[in-house]
Amino acid sequence: PELVTPEALGNGQFRFTLQGQRGRTNRIEATTDWTSWTLISNVINTTGTAIINDPTPMETGRFYRAVVQ
């Protein structure tokens, strides 16, 4: 899976697009220290692309990953 089109929203939230294989479930996680990962969402990618919104206000140095389940 690939995370593309990052976008800062006006309300302090962050959005990006998940691109990957259809029908796969992906765990979306975030970190600020590359050691401790926090679950943002579990996404079933039914069409090959899915919009992901991180409801947590943006933090400097927050990184994301998608993990196929």
Secondary structure, DSSP 8 states (H G I E B T S, - for coil): -EEEEEEE-TTS-EEEEEE--TTEEEEEEEESSSSS-EEEEEEEESSSEEEEEE-S---TT-EEEEEE-
